[in-house]
Structures are given as C-alpha cells and as structure tokens.
Amino acid sequence: MKALLKNAFFQNLISFLASLYVRFVFLTSRWTFINFETPQSYLKEGKPFITCFWHARLLMLPYCWRAEKKTFFMLISAHKDGRLISKTVKNFGIETISGSTKKGGMQALLEMVRLSKKGKTLGITPDGPRGPGFQVSDGTVMASYLAKADLIPVTYSVSRHKIFNTWDRFFLPFPFSKGTIIWGRPISYAETKDKFSSVKKSVKKELDAICTHADKVVKS
C-alpha cells in the first residue's frame, strides 16, 4: 500500500476519486451558508486575510470559496498525505503552498506573505499537518503577523458523518445530508509579538465556537 501511495498514477487516481466524492456529497446534500458576507467585505475593501480551519473539517471547504473566481492558495504539508490533499483540492481550482509551519516553516511562511502582499487569498490549518489537534500553531499567528492579515475562521458540518479515532478526529461527511458552511468572526492579526498568545486563544475559541454552532445547525 505504501508503495502504491508513492506512485504518481495511483496518487492522481485517489485524488480524482476523492474530489468526485466531495462533489457527490455536496450535490446530494441541502446546504445553508452563514456569514458569507464576512470574507466578501474583506475582498471588496481589498483587505488581506488568511482563512483558517481545523484539519478535521477541511474536506468540504473547497465550497467555502464557491462564489469566488479569485484563486485560493492553501498551505499543505509536503508529506505524502499532504501531496494527496494537494492533488485533490487542485481539482477545485485551489493552488497549494508546499510546506508547513513546522518543517521548512520559514520558507513556507515567507511564500504566504509574498502571495498575500500580491493580493492572493490564503488558507491554513492551524493544527496541521500532524497536530496536536484543535490547537493553534505559532506558525499560523506568525504568518498573520508577517502578512499583516487578519485570520478568518471557517468550518462545515453535515448531519450524516463519521468521526475517526485519529489525532485530528477527522470528520467524514456522508451524502444525502443536511449541511452548513459557516464563516466566523475575524481575528485581528497581532501587531506585536507579545500579542501572539492572545491571538492564538481567540482563533481557537472562535473555531471551536463555529464548529459547535455548525453541528447544532445540521441537527435542527
């Protein structure tokens, strides 16, 4: 299996099938979209921001950007799992920055800053690529600080799903569900490094809050 996953043909096949599954779940489910005006206002005003979401809830988030023609760049690990995710989101027009905020972190962070200053929109999993789950990394706050870009949390939930017993408690959506995608309250970037801890706490609090809200929406 490990040998197959290193094979480019099988990587492409798996990522294509995964993208088909994501589309199938989206098309067979009933969706509500909440607070989409939040990123829209930033785009309209030309204000930079970084989208952030827990690793567990990344699968359906290509559709958080469904109304935009602007290219979305997502920071994804160069590990083989990351390469599969990169190939999968490529099918939705999402480009990737290879690296992480831990391994080869500074190069990846500088690339994020460069793209942000060019007006590109960025995405990051604060607890990726390997955890600890549901904890905001220093690199996430550093990227926001260097780019002078606010962090805007986003999440999704569906009524029919499975939660795996993995480090990130991966959330697998099932088709024919009631679903929602929710944007959270923007978190202002840290203007000084002594504000990093406060920003990390605010991002975690807001991400946890919108995940809880999303779960309640699909149950109602």
N, C-alpha and C positions, 0 to 999 in steps of 0.2 A: 504494500500500500504506500509506504514512504517513497519507494522508487517511482511509483505511478504519479504521486503528487509532485515530484520533481520534473516530470515530463511535460514539456510545453503543450503538447496536444491535449493531454488529459486536464491540465490546468485550464486551458481555453474551454474545453468541453464542460467541465464542472462549473466554471464561472458563467457560461452561457445558460446552463440548466438552472443555476441559482437565480439568474436575472429573470428567466421565464417564470420561476416560482413566485418571485416578488411581484411581478406583473399580474400573475394569476390571483394572488391574494388580494391585491389592490382592486382589480376589476370585479371580483366576485363579492366584495365587501361594501358595506354602506358607511361612508366616511363623513365626519364633521371636522372642520378646520377652525381652530380657535387662535385668536390673536395674530393672524397673518399680517395685520396692519403694522405690527412691530418692525419686522425686517423691511417692509415696504417703505416705512418712513425714513429709515436709515439710507436706503437706496435712493430715495427721492432727494434727500438732502446731501447725498454724496459722502456720508459719514462712514468711516471704516468700522467693521465689526467682525468678530470671529464667532461662528456658530459652534456650540459645544453640546455634547450629548453623551450619555453613558454608553459604554461599549456594548452592554446587554441589549440596548434598544436602537441599534444602528440599521437593522435590516430594511425597514420600510422608509427610512428617512430620505432616500432619493426623491420621494414625493413631497418632502417639505419644501422642495425647490421647484415644484412642478410648474408654477406660474411664471417663472423667470427664464429669460433667454441668456442671461449672464452666466458665464462659466463659473462653476463651483470647484474649488481646489480643496482636497481633503488630505490631511496628514495621515499616512498609513505606514506601518512598520515594513521594513524590507525583508522580514522573515517570510517563510513560505506561506504561512496563513495570511499574512498581510498582502502577499502578491495575489492570492486568490481573491481577496476582498477588492484589491485594486482592479483586477480584471473584470470583476462582477460590476462594480459601480461605473466602470468605463462604458458599459452597455447603456447607461443612463446619461451619458454625456458629462460625467463627473471626472475631472482630472485628479491626479494624485501627486503628493509630495512624498518622496520615499525617505523614511527615517522615523525617528521617534524623539520624544523629549528626553529620552534617557540615553540610548545608544546612538552615537553620532549626532547627538542632540543639537549642538550649536549650529551645525551646517543646516539642519532642517529648520531650526528657528529663524536663521538669517534668510532662508529662502521664503519662509512665510512672511517675514517683514517686507522683503523685496516685492512680493506679489501684492501684499496689502497696500503698499505705497503706490503701486500701479493701478489701484482701484479694483483689484480682484477680491472675491469673497472667499473666505476660508472656513474650513470645518476641522474640528479636533475632538477626540475622545479623551477627556481629562483623566480617565482611569486606564487608558490603553497604553501599550498593547497587551500587557500581561498583569495589570493590577498594581497595587491592591484595588479590588473592585469598589466602586462608589466612593472613591477618594480622589480629590482633585490634585493633580501633579503640580509641582513647582514650575515645570516647563510650560504648562498651559498659561499660568499667570505671567510668566516671563515673556511669552510670545505676545500677549496682550499689552504688556508694559512696553516692549520694544517697538511694537507697531502702533502704539497709542490708539488701540482699537478696543472698544467695549466688547464684552462677552455676552452673547445672547443664547440662553439655553433653549433646547427644543427636545421634544420626545414624542412617542406614539404609544398607543395601546390598542389591543383588539380583544373582543370578548372570548374568542376561541384561541387558545395558545397552549404552549408547553414551556415551562421554565426548567432549564437543565441545571444539574448539580455541578456546575463549572465555577471557576474563580469569579466570573462576571455574572453568574446566574442568567445565562443567555436566554433571551425571550424570543421563542419561535412562534410567529403568528400562523394561524390556520386560515384557509379560505372560508368564504361564506360567513363572515363575522360582522360585528358592529365595530367600527374603528374610529379613532380620532388621532389627529396630529395637533399638538399644542406648542406654541411658542411662549416662552416665559418672559419674565421681567429682565430687561437689560441690566448687566452689572458693569458699572464704570471701571475702566482699567485703572490699575494702581499708578498713581502719579509719582510715587516714591517707593523704594524697595521695602520700607518699613510697613507699607500697607499690604504687602503680599498675603500675609496670613488672613487679614480681614476679607480680602477678595476671594481667597480660596474657600473660606467659610460661607460667604454669600453665594458663590456658584453652587456649592454642594447643597445648600439649603434650598435654593431655587430649583435645581434639577430634581431633588427628592420630592419637592412640593408638586411640580408639574407631573411627575410620574404618578404620584398618588392621585392627583386630580384626573389624569387620563384614565387610570384604572376605574375610577368611580364613574366617569362619563360613559364608558362602554358597558357598565353594569346596570345603568339606569334605564 
